[in-house]
Amino acid sequence: MIRAEKQGIALNNIRPGKPQQNAYVERYNRTVRHEWLDRCIFETIEEAQEVATDWL
C-alpha cells in the first residue's frame, strides 16, 4: 500500500493528453520556460539550478 493511501490521501493522475486538468502546474512550467530557461544557455546542471534558485 502506498504511504499516501495509509494516511487516507487519494492520488489522482492527470489523464495523458489532458494538461488542462492541472492548469496551475502548466502555468508554472510555462513561466519558468519564458522567464529564464529560454533566455539562458547553461553549461552545467548546477548552473541551471543556481539560476532557478535565484529566480525563485
Secondary structure as a PSIPRED ss2 file (coil, helix, strand):
# PSIPRED VFORMAT (PSIPRED V4.0)

   1 M C   1.000  0.000  0.000
   2 I C   1.000  0.000  0.000
   3 R H   0.000  1.000  0.000
   4 A H   0.000  1.000  0.000
   5 E H   0.000  1.000  0.000
   6 K H   0.000  1.000  0.000
   7 Q C   1.000  0.000  0.000
   8 G C   1.000  0.000  0.000
   9 I C   1.000  0.000  0.000
  10 A C   1.000  0.000  0.000
  11 L C   1.000  0.000  0.000
  12 N C   1.000  0.000  0.000
  13 N C   1.000  0.000  0.000
  14 I C   1.000  0.000  0.000
  15 R C   1.000  0.000  0.000
  16 P C   1.000  0.000  0.000
  17 G C   1.000  0.000  0.000
  18 K C   1.000  0.000  0.000
  19 P H   0.000  1.000  0.000
  20 Q H   0.000  1.000  0.000
  21 Q H   0.000  1.000  0.000
  22 N H   0.000  1.000  0.000
  23 A H   0.000  1.000  0.000
  24 Y H   0.000  1.000  0.000
  25 V H   0.000  1.000  0.000
  26 E H   0.000  1.000  0.000
  27 R H   0.000  1.000  0.000
  28 Y H   0.000  1.000  0.000
  29 N H   0.000  1.000  0.000
  30 R H   0.000  1.000  0.000
  31 T H   0.000  1.000  0.000
  32 V H   0.000  1.000  0.000
  33 R H   0.000  1.000  0.000
  34 H H   0.000  1.000  0.000
  35 E H   0.000  1.000  0.000
  36 W H   0.000  1.000  0.000
  37 L H   0.000  1.000  0.000
  38 D C   1.000  0.000  0.000
  39 R C   1.000  0.000  0.000
  40 C C   1.000  0.000  0.000
  41 I C   1.000  0.000  0.000
  42 F C   1.000  0.000  0.000
  43 E C   1.000  0.000  0.000
  44 T C   1.000  0.000  0.000
  45 I H   0.000  1.000  0.000
  46 E H   0.000  1.000  0.000
  47 E H   0.000  1.000  0.000
  48 A H   0.000  1.000  0.000
  49 Q H   0.000  1.000  0.000
  50 E H   0.000  1.000  0.000
  51 V H   0.000  1.000  0.000
  52 A H   0.000  1.000  0.000
  53 T H   0.000  1.000  0.000
  54 D H   0.000  1.000  0.000
  55 W H   0.000  1.000  0.000
  56 L C   1.000  0.000  0.000
